[in-house]
Amino acid sequence: MKKNNLLGMLIILLLLTGCVFARYDEIELDETFVITNGKLDVNADIDVGKVIIKRNNKANECQVYIKYLTERANADIRFNEKHNVLDVIVDFENWKSWKENTNESNTPKVIIELPYEPVLNLETNLKAGEFDLELGDLNLESLDFNNWAGEATINFDLPNKMEMNNLDINFKVGELKLLNLGNARFSEADINSGIGELMLDFSGENLEKAMARVDLDIGETRVIIPEDIGAKLRVSKFLFLSQVTYPNWFEKRGRYYYSDNYNKSEKSLYLMISTGLGELKIEVK
C-alpha cells in the first residue's frame, strides 16, 4: 500500500511539473521578407509588448522578430506577397493587467526592421507597453500611430526620404515623446494626447512649411520650437484650468502668437493647440 501511495504521489508530482513547464513555453518567431514592388504597408496590431520599430540596414528587406510565452499570448506574422501588406499580431490574455505583469519574461518582445527603399505606410494599434520607434532615413509616406497606454518614443533622428502625406498620432494614457518632427517632412499633422505627459520637439533639418493640430486633454505638455523656424500659434484654453507659458520670443497679436522671426524665416510652423486640464509650456531652442 505504501509503495502504491508513493508511486501515485510521484506520478502526480511529474504531472504537475509538466504542467508548470508547459505554462512557460517560450516561442520565437523570426521572419524576413524581400520587398520587390517598391511599396510596403505595415500593420502592427499588438496588445502588450516591448516593441521596437526601426530602419533595417538592408534596402529591401523587412525583418520581424517576436518572442512570447504561450501561456500569456499568441502571435502571428502574415505577409501578403501579392499586395505587399505585412501584418504583425500579438494577442495578450488580458492587456488591461499589463502593469501587474511587468516581469521581463512575461512581456512579449517585438522588433520590426523596415526597409529603407520601398515607400512605407505604417499603421500601429498598440494597447499597452513600451514602444520605441526610430523612423529616420525611411521612405515613410504615412504614419498612423494609435496607442492606448504605456510609454512611447517616436524619433525621426534623420530626415525622411520623402514628404509625408499623413502623420496622425493618437495616444490615450501615459508618456509620449515625439522627437525631431522637423525631419518627418510632414505638411499636416494631427496629434491627440489623452492623460499623461507629452513632449513635442519640432527640431530637424527639413521642416519647410508645416501645420499641426494638437489636442490635449489632461497632463503636462512641452512644445519645443527651433529658433530658426517662424512660428505662429493659436492656443485655445480650457477656462482657467489650463496654464500656458510662452517665452518672450512670442508676441501676441489678436488671437495668435507670432515668433520674433515669423516674417523673416523661410521655414514656417503653424500650431493649432487645444488645451485641457494641465500645463502647456512653449520653449524655443
Buried (B, 14 or more C-beta within 10 A) or exposed (E): EEEEEEEEEEEEEEEEEEEEEEEEEEEEBEBEBEBEEEBBBBBBBBBBBBBBBBBBEBEBBBBBBBBBBEEBBBBEBEBEEEEBBBBBBBBBEEBEEBEEBEEEEBBBBBBBBBBBBBBBBBBBBBBBBBBBBBBBBBBBBBBBBBBBBBBBBBBBBBBBBEEBEBBBBBBBBBBBBBBBBBBBBBBBBBBBBBBBBBBBBBBBEBBEEBBBBBBBBBBBBBBBBBEBBBBBBBBEBBEEEBEBEBBEBBEEEEEBBBBBBBEEBEBBBBBBBBBBBBBBBBEBE
